[in-house]
């Protein structure tokens, strides 16, 4: 089964769209964003990641996720928080 981790609560419409394709996404449901350590732990083994601007997506995080990580998506404007070269 494909594992998706969403780093924050997102609007219902967005969550509905995600659930149409991935019925059981793992969602960080706390008011505050995950700490770096919590983020590194929660991405282990995921195939997809939906993040916000508050998360730094770099080589360390991608390595923690593992080689099966296929998609990094961001609900934000821009990709300054994502190491695009590393993701490529």
Phi, psi and omega in degrees: 000140178287131179253129179238135175243128177250122191283349180208164172293135179241164179304149183307320181300315178297317180295322177299316179297317178299313184292340175297329183253333182226091191296341184230060179292149174270128187235133172285111189256012181274159181294320180268151177295158178294147173291169178302315181297318179294321179296314179300322179290317185286340180273351182303121176082005181278152177266335182216150182226127173247113186240175175241177181299339184285347182256133176270117182255101185232186182302319180301315181292317180296321176295321178296323179296314180111171186290345180280351179299120184247331187224133170238119181239146181231133175265075182196173174265126179088171181227026181300335181273358180245130175281090185296320179300316179294320180295326180292000000 
